[in-house]
Amino acid sequence: MYPGAHALLQPNKSAIIDADTGRVVTYRELDERSIRLANIFSAAGLRRGDHVAFLSDNATEVFEIYWAALRSGLYVTGINHHLTPSDVSYIVNDCGARILIVSAATETLAGAVIDTTPNIELRMAFGGAVPGHLSYEEKLAGAATAPPANQPRGADLLYSSGTTGRPKGVKPALPERQVGDPGDPYLAVFGPAYGFGFDTVYYSSAPTYHAAPLRFGGVVHAAGGTVVTARKFDAETALATIERYAVTHAQFVPTMFVRMLKLAESTRRQYDHSSLRTAVHAAAPCPIDVKRQMIEWWGPILHEYYSSTEGNGITLIDSPTWLDKPGSVGQAGLGTLHICDEDGQELAPGNIGRVYFERDGIAFTYHNSPDKTKSAKHPSHETWSTTGDLGYIDTDEFLYLTDRQAFVIISGGVNIYPQEIENCLALHPKVFDVAVIGVPDEEMGEQVKAVVQAAPGVEADDALARELIAYTHEYIARFKAPKSVDFTDALPRSATGKLVKGTLTQQYLK
């Protein structure tokens, strides 16, 4: 389903709530405004397969843009507003957008890319005036109100987070159906798995230019629930929001769990989370101790999935199963898993290799990047694809991730996986954030280095470095332990919590 169907059934129900401002958009408003915007797209000459883009914080208008594009047969691209002007221009130009819609919160960035995005035919801004952009509200007010007779289903064309290089646009094939027709794979998988329905109140503070927040918001709207958005994550504010709106479903990344667990026990107990039925987490593997503590606190309501912007496959695992298989990200819920070595040979259970999903009839391409598209395919099986993650399966076909291929440290010919070391240090009381990388070593090729942001009030000195190295010796093999520890004021992370290790590693290669 889609907002138009629910606007007929429950027009005054909240479709979107902005937790920061209290603004509410009903299903009737979401449907009407997305119709008007769809008609603006059509009047501008956009047709099925054309592109629109948005540059915005987590404003309610994002979902108006999303649904207007999806009911117009268009590709819609959300752009990270933390990027540099040159990177924003690259994405706008690369995706082929003809219309760019921005929020006033991005005024400086939006203005900086006007001259370098010459193919944009229409620029609109909401939330306030932005020089060089027409008023979004004025354009909507003057647009036609009748829904288009033909509403082919569009799709998102989103860019990977770029943790291992420049972002890649993931371009799916457009579905051959109308926007209200059944067949949404995300709703089909996550709807029954997580219990999304009319009574769902879904909270997410992750940025909607990323795949999971945008797509899950779409799934909730397709199911007739309410999306509660926030512009940024704060541990205590998240707990307060869950209580205030009686949130039933929420989505997090592991770093958010860590932040909440580090709140004082008295602070955590102030807030009622009894309405919460499902806590979804993804984006990065969760340290075992972190997840175990979250289940002890919230109960067995944690649901983990493993997927990617590419959407080439999905694994799922609930709390009771995870407690029997700690560290696993689950069994395949979409696609068939294969673990292969560097030559593409399939490996037996327990052996670490590249994670492939097999999906017949489903293909993605990296937009304007045939070489990258080819590199994601298995050398012998056209329907097998990978995003570069490493892992292994056990004899029950549960997947365990070890790291990304690009992050593996090779020291003395031995593979070392940074994630294991990061997981070890993540909950140390004197560590606020940590990244583990390989740095050049004349004898061993690479050596393991931990880069740590110390907890507030903790002295980041040689004594702490020695303490942290000794701490890792208690839990992991010594050859994996950091040989050195550096301290930093902040680590480069994407807005979804992923470490941008390419940026960090480059600092040590200069």
C-alpha positions as CSV (number, residue, x, y, z in Angstrom):
1,M,0.0,0.0,0.0
2,Y,1.0,3.7,0.0
3,P,-0.1,6.9,1.7
4,G,-3.1,7.4,-0.7
5,A,-4.7,4.2,0.5
6,H,-4.4,5.1,4.1
7,A,-5.6,8.7,3.5
8,L,-8.9,7.1,2.5
9,L,-9.0,4.9,5.6
10,Q,-7.5,7.1,8.3
11,P,-7.1,10.6,6.9
12,N,-6.4,12.3,10.2
13,K,-3.9,9.8,11.5
14,S,-0.4,11.0,12.1
15,A,1.8,9.8,9.2
16,I,4.9,11.8,10.4
17,I,5.8,13.4,13.7
18,D,8.8,15.7,13.9
19,A,10.0,15.0,17.5
20,D,12.2,18.2,17.5
21,T,9.4,20.6,16.5
22,G,6.3,18.7,17.3
23,R,5.0,19.2,13.7
24,V,2.5,16.5,12.7
25,V,1.7,15.5,9.1
26,T,-1.4,13.5,8.7
27,Y,-2.0,10.8,6.0
28,R,-4.4,13.2,4.2
29,E,-1.7,15.9,4.2
30,L,1.1,13.5,3.1
31,D,-1.1,12.2,0.3
32,E,-2.2,15.6,-0.9
33,R,1.2,17.2,-0.7
34,S,2.9,14.3,-2.5
35,I,0.2,14.5,-5.2
36,R,0.9,18.2,-5.7
37,L,4.6,17.6,-5.9
38,A,4.2,14.8,-8.3
39,N,2.2,17.1,-10.6
40,I,5.1,19.7,-10.3
41,F,7.5,17.0,-11.5
42,S,5.2,16.1,-14.4
43,A,4.7,19.8,-15.4
44,A,8.5,20.2,-15.4
45,G,8.7,17.4,-18.0
46,L,10.0,14.6,-15.8
47,R,8.9,11.1,-16.9
48,R,9.4,7.5,-15.7
49,G,13.1,6.9,-15.1
50,D,14.1,10.5,-14.6
51,H,15.7,11.7,-11.4
52,V,15.1,14.1,-8.5
53,A,17.3,14.7,-5.5
54,F,17.0,16.3,-2.1
55,L,19.5,17.9,0.3
56,S,17.9,18.1,3.7
57,D,18.1,17.3,7.4
58,N,15.4,15.0,8.8
59,A,12.5,17.2,7.9
60,T,9.0,15.9,7.3
61,E,9.1,17.1,3.8
62,V,11.6,14.4,2.9
63,F,8.8,11.8,2.9
64,E,6.7,14.1,0.7
65,I,9.5,14.1,-1.8
66,Y,10.0,10.4,-1.4
67,W,6.4,9.5,-2.1
68,A,6.0,12.1,-4.8
69,A,8.9,10.5,-6.7
70,L,7.7,6.9,-6.0
71,R,4.2,7.7,-7.4
72,S,5.8,9.3,-10.5
73,G,8.0,6.5,-11.6
74,L,11.1,8.5,-10.8
75,Y,14.4,7.8,-9.1
76,V,14.9,9.8,-5.9
77,T,18.4,10.5,-4.4
78,G,19.0,11.7,-0.9
79,I,22.3,13.5,-0.5
80,N,24.4,13.7,2.7
81,H,24.3,17.3,3.9
82,H,27.6,16.8,5.8
83,L,29.5,16.4,2.5
84,T,31.7,19.0,0.9
85,P,30.3,21.1,-2.0
86,S,32.4,19.2,-4.5
87,D,31.0,15.8,-3.2
88,V,27.5,17.1,-3.3
89,S,27.9,18.4,-6.8
90,Y,29.4,15.1,-7.8
91,I,26.4,13.2,-6.6
92,V,23.9,15.6,-8.1
93,N,25.6,15.4,-11.5
94,D,26.3,11.7,-11.3
95,C,22.7,10.7,-10.5
96,G,21.4,12.9,-13.3
97,A,19.0,14.8,-11.2
98,R,16.9,17.5,-13.0
99,I,15.2,18.8,-9.8
100,L,16.9,19.5,-6.5
101,I,14.9,20.2,-3.4
102,V,16.7,21.6,-0.3
103,S,15.9,22.5,3.3
104,A,16.8,25.9,4.6
105,A,19.0,24.2,7.1
106,T,21.4,23.4,4.2
107,E,21.3,27.0,2.8
108,T,25.1,27.5,2.7
109,L,25.8,24.1,1.1
110,A,22.8,24.5,-1.3
111,G,24.1,27.8,-2.5
112,A,27.6,26.6,-2.9
113,V,26.6,24.0,-5.5
114,I,24.4,26.1,-7.8
115,D,27.2,27.0,-10.2
116,T,28.6,23.4,-10.3
117,T,25.2,21.6,-11.0
118,P,24.2,23.1,-14.3
119,N,21.8,20.3,-15.2
120,I,19.3,21.2,-12.5
121,E,16.3,22.7,-14.1
122,L,14.3,23.5,-11.0
123,R,15.5,24.3,-7.5
124,M,13.1,24.5,-4.5
125,A,13.6,25.2,-0.9
126,F,11.5,24.6,2.2
127,G,11.7,25.8,5.8
128,G,12.8,29.2,4.8
129,A,14.1,31.2,1.8
130,V,17.3,30.0,0.1
131,P,18.8,32.3,-2.5
132,G,18.6,30.8,-6.0
133,H,15.7,28.5,-5.1
134,L,12.0,28.9,-5.5
135,S,9.7,28.5,-2.5
136,Y,8.6,24.9,-2.1
137,E,5.4,25.9,-0.3
138,E,4.4,28.4,-3.0
139,K,5.0,25.9,-5.7
140,L,2.9,23.3,-3.9
141,A,0.1,25.8,-3.4
142,G,-0.1,26.5,-7.1
143,A,0.1,22.8,-8.2
144,A,-2.7,20.7,-9.5
145,T,-4.5,18.6,-6.8
146,A,-5.8,15.6,-8.8
147,P,-3.6,12.5,-8.6
148,P,-2.0,11.5,-11.8
149,A,-4.0,8.9,-13.7
150,N,-0.8,6.9,-14.2
151,Q,1.4,6.4,-11.1
152,P,4.2,4.0,-12.0
153,R,6.3,2.9,-9.0
154,G,9.6,4.7,-8.8
155,A,12.6,3.7,-6.7
156,D,15.4,5.2,-4.6
157,L,18.9,5.7,-6.2
158,L,21.0,6.1,-3.1
159,Y,24.7,6.4,-2.7
160,S,26.8,4.2,-0.5
161,S,28.3,5.8,2.6
162,G,31.8,5.9,1.1
163,T,33.6,4.2,4.0
164,T,36.1,2.7,1.5
165,G,36.2,5.4,-1.2
166,R,34.0,7.8,-3.1
167,P,30.3,7.1,-2.8
168,K,28.7,4.8,-5.4
169,G,25.2,5.2,-6.6
170,V,23.1,2.0,-6.4
171,K,20.6,1.9,-9.2
172,P,17.9,-0.8,-9.0
173,A,15.7,-1.6,-11.9
174,L,12.3,0.2,-11.8
175,P,9.5,-2.2,-10.9
176,E,6.8,-2.9,-13.4
177,R,3.8,-1.9,-11.3
178,Q,1.8,1.0,-10.1
179,V,2.6,2.6,-6.8
180,G,-0.3,1.0,-4.9
181,D,0.2,-2.5,-6.3
182,P,1.6,-5.2,-4.0
183,G,5.2,-6.4,-4.5
184,D,7.4,-4.3,-2.3
185,P,10.2,-6.6,-1.2
186,Y,11.1,-4.6,2.0
187,L,7.5,-4.6,3.2
188,A,7.2,-8.3,2.4
189,V,10.4,-9.1,4.4
190,F,10.3,-6.7,7.3
191,G,6.5,-6.3,7.7
192,P,5.8,-9.8,9.1
193,A,9.3,-10.1,10.7
194,Y,8.9,-7.0,12.8
195,G,5.2,-6.7,13.1
196,F,4.7,-3.4,11.2
197,G,1.0,-2.4,11.0
198,F,-1.6,0.3,11.6
199,D,-0.6,0.6,15.3
200,T,3.2,1.0,14.6
201,V,4.9,4.1,16.0
202,Y,8.4,4.0,14.5
203,Y,11.2,6.2,15.9
204,S,14.5,6.9,14.0
205,S,17.0,9.6,14.4
206,A,19.3,8.3,11.6
207,P,19.6,10.6,8.5
208,T,16.9,10.0,5.9
209,Y,19.4,10.4,3.0
210,H,20.6,6.8,4.0
211,A,18.9,3.7,2.8
212,A,17.6,2.2,6.1
213,P,15.9,5.3,7.6
214,L,14.3,6.3,4.2
215,R,13.2,2.8,3.3
216,F,12.0,1.8,6.7
217,G,10.0,5.0,6.8
218,G,8.4,4.0,3.5
219,V,7.7,0.5,4.9
220,V,5.9,2.1,8.0
221,H,3.8,4.3,5.7
222,A,3.0,1.3,3.5
223,A,1.7,-0.5,6.6
224,G,-0.2,2.6,7.8
225,G,1.9,3.4,10.9
226,T,3.4,6.6,12.2
227,V,7.0,7.7,11.6
228,V,8.7,9.8,14.4
229,T,11.8,11.5,13.2
230,A,14.6,13.4,15.0
231,R,17.4,15.4,13.5
232,K,20.2,13.8,15.5
233,F,20.7,11.0,18.1
234,D,21.1,11.8,21.8
235,A,21.0,8.9,24.2
236,E,18.8,10.4,26.8
237,T,16.6,12.3,24.3
238,A,16.0,9.0,22.5
239,L,14.7,7.4,25.7
240,A,12.5,10.4,26.4
241,T,11.1,10.3,22.9
242,I,10.2,6.6,23.2
243,E,8.3,7.4,26.4
244,R,6.6,10.6,25.0
245,Y,5.2,9.0,21.9
246,A,4.7,5.5,23.2
247,V,7.1,4.2,20.5
248,T,6.5,0.6,19.5
249,H,9.3,0.2,17.0
250,A,12.7,1.9,16.8
251,Q,15.9,1.6,14.8
252,F,19.4,2.0,16.1
253,V,23.1,1.3,15.2
254,P,25.5,-0.3,17.8
255,T,27.2,3.0,18.7
256,M,23.8,4.3,19.8
257,F,23.4,1.3,22.1
258,V,26.8,2.0,23.6
259,R,25.9,5.6,24.3
260,M,22.7,4.6,26.0
261,L,24.4,1.9,28.1
262,K,26.9,4.5,29.3
263,L,24.2,6.7,30.7
264,A,24.0,6.6,34.5
265,E,21.7,3.8,35.8
266,S,19.5,6.4,37.5
267,T,19.1,8.3,34.2
268,R,18.1,5.1,32.3
269,R,15.5,4.2,35.0
270,Q,13.7,7.6,34.6
271,Y,12.1,6.7,31.3
272,D,9.4,4.2,30.5
273,H,10.1,2.0,27.5
274,S,7.4,-0.5,28.0
275,S,5.6,0.5,24.8
276,L,8.6,-0.7,22.8
277,R,8.0,-4.0,21.1
278,T,10.8,-4.1,18.5
279,A,14.2,-2.5,18.6
280,V,15.8,-3.0,15.2
281,H,19.6,-2.6,14.7
282,A,21.9,-2.9,11.7
283,A,24.6,-0.8,9.8
284,A,27.4,-2.5,11.7
285,P,27.9,-5.7,13.7
286,C,27.1,-5.2,17.4
287,P,29.6,-6.2,20.0
288,I,28.4,-9.3,21.9
289,D,28.7,-7.7,25.3
290,V,26.8,-4.6,24.1
291,K,23.9,-6.6,22.7
292,R,23.7,-8.9,25.7
293,Q,23.4,-5.9,28.0
294,M,20.7,-4.3,25.8
295,I,18.6,-7.5,25.9
296,E,19.0,-7.6,29.7
297,W,17.8,-4.0,29.9
298,W,15.0,-4.0,27.3
299,G,14.1,-7.7,27.1
300,P,14.3,-10.0,24.1
301,I,12.9,-7.4,21.6
302,L,16.1,-6.7,19.7
303,H,16.0,-7.7,16.0
304,E,19.1,-7.5,13.9
305,Y,19.4,-7.6,10.2
306,Y,22.3,-7.5,7.8
307,S,21.8,-5.9,4.4
308,S,23.2,-3.0,2.4
309,T,22.2,0.0,0.2
310,E,22.5,-2.5,-2.7
311,G,19.7,-4.6,-1.3
312,N,21.2,-7.7,-2.8
313,G,20.2,-9.8,0.2
314,I,19.1,-9.8,3.8
315,T,19.7,-11.9,6.9
316,L,17.5,-11.7,10.0
317,I,17.9,-12.8,13.7
318,D,15.8,-12.2,16.8
319,S,16.9,-12.1,20.4
320,P,16.1,-15.6,21.5
321,T,17.9,-17.0,18.5
322,W,20.9,-14.7,18.9
323,L,21.3,-15.8,22.6
324,D,21.8,-19.3,21.2
325,K,24.0,-18.0,18.4
326,P,25.8,-14.9,19.9
327,G,27.6,-12.8,17.4
328,S,25.5,-14.0,14.4
329,V,23.6,-11.7,12.1
330,G,21.2,-14.4,11.3
331,Q,20.0,-16.6,8.4
332,A,19.1,-15.4,5.0
333,G,15.7,-13.9,4.8
334,L,16.1,-12.7,1.2
335,G,18.5,-14.4,-1.2
336,T,20.8,-17.4,-0.6
337,L,24.1,-17.1,1.2
338,H,27.5,-18.2,-0.2
339,I,30.9,-17.7,1.3
340,C,33.7,-17.7,-1.3
341,D,37.5,-17.3,-1.3
342,E,39.4,-14.8,-3.5
343,D,39.1,-17.1,-6.5
344,G,35.3,-17.4,-6.1
345,Q,35.5,-21.0,-4.8
346,E,32.7,-21.7,-2.2
347,L,34.0,-22.4,1.3
348,A,32.9,-24.9,3.8
349,P,31.2,-23.7,7.1
350,G,33.6,-22.1,9.5
351,N,35.9,-20.6,6.9
352,I,36.1,-16.9,6.4
353,G,35.5,-15.5,3.0
354,R,33.6,-13.0,1.0
355,V,29.9,-12.9,1.6
356,Y,27.7,-13.3,-1.5
357,F,24.0,-13.3,-1.9
358,E,22.3,-15.3,-4.7
359,R,19.0,-13.7,-6.0
360,D,17.5,-14.9,-9.3
361,G,16.0,-12.1,-11.4
362,I,17.2,-9.3,-9.1
363,A,20.0,-7.1,-10.3
364,F,21.5,-3.8,-9.2
365,T,24.1,-1.7,-10.9
366,Y,26.5,1.0,-9.7
367,H,25.3,4.0,-11.5
368,N,27.8,5.1,-14.3
369,S,30.3,2.5,-12.9
370,P,30.4,-0.7,-15.0
371,D,33.7,-1.7,-13.5
372,K,32.4,-1.4,-10.0
373,T,29.3,-3.3,-11.0
374,K,31.4,-6.1,-12.5
375,S,33.6,-6.3,-9.4
376,A,30.5,-6.9,-7.2
377,K,29.5,-9.9,-9.2
378,H,30.8,-13.5,-8.6
379,P,33.3,-14.5,-11.4
380,S,31.2,-17.5,-12.3
381,H,27.7,-16.9,-11.1
382,E,25.9,-13.8,-12.6
383,T,23.2,-13.9,-9.9
384,W,25.6,-13.8,-7.0
385,S,26.8,-10.4,-5.7
386,T,28.8,-9.0,-2.9
387,T,29.4,-5.7,-1.2
388,G,32.9,-6.6,0.1
389,D,32.0,-7.9,3.5
390,L,33.8,-10.9,5.0
391,G,32.3,-13.6,7.2
392,Y,31.6,-17.2,7.6
393,I,28.5,-19.4,8.1
394,D,28.2,-22.2,10.6
395,T,26.7,-25.6,9.9
396,D,23.2,-24.2,10.5
397,E,23.8,-21.5,7.9
398,F,23.9,-18.7,10.3
399,L,26.1,-15.8,9.1
400,Y,28.9,-14.3,11.3
401,L,30.6,-11.1,9.9
402,T,34.3,-10.5,10.6
403,D,35.0,-7.3,8.7
404,R,35.2,-5.6,5.3
405,Q,37.8,-6.8,2.9
406,A,39.2,-3.3,2.6
407,F,39.8,-3.1,6.4
408,V,41.7,-6.4,6.9
409,I,45.1,-5.9,8.4
410,I,47.8,-8.2,7.1
411,S,50.6,-8.5,9.6
412,G,53.4,-10.9,9.0
413,G,51.2,-12.7,6.4
414,V,48.4,-13.2,9.0
415,N,44.9,-11.7,8.5
416,I,43.7,-9.6,11.5
417,Y,40.1,-8.3,11.6
418,P,39.9,-4.9,13.3
419,Q,36.2,-5.4,14.2
420,E,37.1,-8.0,16.9
421,I,39.6,-5.5,18.5
422,E,37.1,-2.6,18.3
423,N,34.4,-4.8,19.9
424,C,36.9,-5.6,22.8
425,L,37.6,-1.9,23.5
426,A,34.1,-0.4,22.9
427,L,32.8,-0.9,26.4
428,H,36.0,-0.1,28.3
429,P,34.8,2.6,30.7
430,K,37.6,5.0,29.7
431,V,36.9,4.7,25.9
432,F,34.2,6.8,24.3
433,D,35.0,5.7,20.7
434,V,37.6,3.6,19.0
435,A,38.8,2.6,15.6
436,V,41.5,0.0,14.7
437,I,43.5,0.3,11.6
438,G,46.7,-1.1,10.0
439,V,49.7,1.2,9.7
440,P,52.9,0.5,7.8
441,D,55.5,-1.6,9.5
442,E,58.9,-2.3,7.9
443,E,59.2,-5.8,9.3
444,M,55.6,-7.1,9.4
445,G,54.1,-5.1,6.5
446,E,51.4,-3.7,8.8
447,Q,50.9,-3.4,12.5
448,V,47.8,-2.9,14.5
449,K,47.0,0.6,15.8
450,A,44.0,1.7,17.9
451,V,42.9,5.2,17.6
452,V,40.8,6.2,20.7
453,Q,38.6,9.0,21.7
454,A,38.8,8.9,25.5
455,A,35.7,9.2,27.7
456,P,35.0,12.7,29.0
457,G,37.2,13.6,31.9
458,V,39.7,10.8,31.2
459,E,43.4,11.8,30.7
460,A,44.5,10.5,27.3
461,D,48.1,9.8,28.0
462,D,50.7,7.0,27.8
463,A,49.4,5.4,31.0
464,L,46.0,5.0,29.4
465,A,47.5,3.6,26.2
466,R,49.4,0.9,28.2
467,E,46.2,0.1,30.1
468,L,44.1,-0.4,27.0
469,I,46.7,-2.6,25.3
470,A,47.0,-4.7,28.5
471,Y,43.2,-4.9,28.6
472,T,43.0,-6.4,25.1
473,H,45.6,-9.0,26.1
474,E,43.0,-10.4,28.5
475,Y,40.4,-11.0,25.8
476,I,42.1,-11.6,22.4
477,A,45.2,-13.2,21.1
478,R,48.3,-11.1,21.6
479,F,49.2,-11.1,17.9
480,K,45.9,-9.3,17.3
481,A,46.3,-6.7,20.1
482,P,47.2,-3.1,19.2
483,K,50.9,-2.4,19.2
484,S,50.2,1.2,19.8
485,V,47.4,3.6,20.8
486,D,46.8,7.1,19.5
487,F,44.3,9.5,20.9
488,T,42.0,11.9,19.0
489,D,39.3,14.4,19.9
490,A,36.8,12.7,17.5
491,L,36.8,9.9,15.0
492,P,35.4,10.2,11.5
493,R,32.0,8.6,11.5
494,S,29.2,8.8,9.0
495,A,25.8,10.0,10.4
496,T,24.7,6.4,10.6
497,G,27.6,5.5,12.9
498,K,29.9,3.8,10.4
499,L,33.6,4.5,10.8
500,V,35.0,6.3,7.7
501,K,38.2,4.4,7.9
502,G,39.5,5.6,4.5
503,T,39.8,9.1,6.0
504,L,41.5,7.9,9.1
505,T,43.9,5.6,7.4
506,Q,45.0,8.3,5.0
507,Q,46.3,10.3,7.9
508,Y,48.8,7.6,8.6
509,L,50.0,7.2,5.0
510,K,51.1,10.8,4.5
